[in-house]
Structures are given as structure tokens and as C-alpha cells.
Amino acid sequence: MARPIKETPVLKGADAIRFRKNMEFNKKVSAEELDRMKKNFKLFQSKITF
């Protein structure tokens, strides 16, 4: 039988600050990179069958 999933702990203090800085840094993607990623996604999606 499966175990219940525990709640995600709330980040506080230095951990919360570090997480916030990492999120702000990681979400910056150039328009060219985003286009490349979308094209690759469409390519893979067209080749995969389930």
C-alpha cells in the first residue's frame, strides 16, 4: 500500500533567500533559445507515438 505524501516544508531565512535568487537567475532565457527549445519539442512530439 502506498504511503501518504508529506507536506512540502516552508522555506525560511537564508534558504528562502537563496531559493528566491536562484529562481530569478534561472528564469532568464533568450528569445532565440526559447525558439530553439520549442522547435525541438515539436520535433520530438512529431516522432513519438504512444
Backbone hydrogen bonds in HBPLUS format (Angstrom, degrees):
<---DONOR---> <-ACCEPTOR-->    atom                        ^
c    i                          cat <-CA-CA->   ^        H-A-AA   ^      H-
h    n   atom  resd res      DA  || num        DHA   H-A  angle D-A-AA Bond
n    s   type  num  typ     dist DA aas  dist angle  dist       angle   num
A0017-ILE N   A0013-GLY O   3.15 MM   4  6.51 157.3  2.21 150.6 157.2     1
A0018-ARG N   A0014-ALA O   2.93 MM   4  6.08 166.0  1.95 151.9 155.5     2
A0019-PHE N   A0015-ASP O   2.96 MM   4  6.09 158.6  2.01 145.6 151.5     3
A0020-ARG N   A0016-ALA O   2.98 MM   4  6.12 162.7  2.01 147.1 151.8     4
A0021-LYS N   A0017-ILE O   3.01 MM   4  6.25 161.5  2.05 152.1 156.7     5
A0022-ASN N   A0018-ARG O   3.01 MM   4  6.20 158.1  2.06 147.6 153.7     6
A0023-MET N   A0019-PHE O   2.94 MM   4  6.18 154.4  2.00 151.1 158.1     7
A0024-GLU N   A0020-ARG O   3.05 MM   4  6.29 158.1  2.10 149.7 155.0     8
A0025-PHE N   A0021-LYS O   3.02 MM   4  6.17 155.2  2.08 146.6 153.5     9
A0026-ASN N   A0022-ASN O   2.95 MM   4  6.00 157.7  2.00 148.3 153.9    10
A0034-LEU N   A0030-SER O   3.00 MM   4  6.28 157.7  2.05 151.1 157.4    11
A0035-ASP N   A0031-ALA O   2.97 MM   4  6.19 156.8  2.02 147.1 152.9    12
A0036-ARG N   A0032-GLU O   2.97 MM   4  6.19 158.5  2.02 147.1 153.0    13
A0037-MET N   A0033-GLU O   2.95 MM   4  6.17 157.2  2.00 147.9 154.0    14
A0038-LYS N   A0034-LEU O   2.98 MM   4  6.20 156.9  2.03 147.6 153.7    15
A0039-LYS N   A0035-ASP O   2.95 MM   4  6.19 159.1  2.00 151.2 156.6    16
A0040-ASN N   A0036-ARG O   2.99 MM   4  6.21 161.3  2.03 149.0 154.1    17
A0041-PHE N   A0037-MET O   2.93 MM   4  6.12 154.2  1.99 145.4 152.9    18
A0042-LYS N   A0038-LYS O   2.97 MM   4  6.22 162.1  2.01 149.9 153.9    19
A0043-LEU N   A0039-LYS O   2.94 MM   4  6.15 152.7  2.02 146.8 154.8    20
A0044-PHE N   A0040-ASN O   2.93 MM   4  6.19 168.1  1.95 155.5 157.2    21
A0045-GLN N   A0041-PHE O   2.83 MM   4  5.96 158.8  1.88 150.1 157.1    22
A0046-SER N   A0042-LYS O   2.99 MM   4  6.10 145.5  2.11 141.1 148.9    23
A0047-LYS N   A0043-LEU O   3.28 MM   4  6.54 135.1  2.49 140.0 151.3    24
A0047-LYS N   A0044-PHE O   3.13 MM   3  5.22 133.3  2.36  97.6 110.2    25
A0048-ILE N   A0044-PHE O   3.10 MM   4  6.19 134.5  2.31 150.7 161.5    26
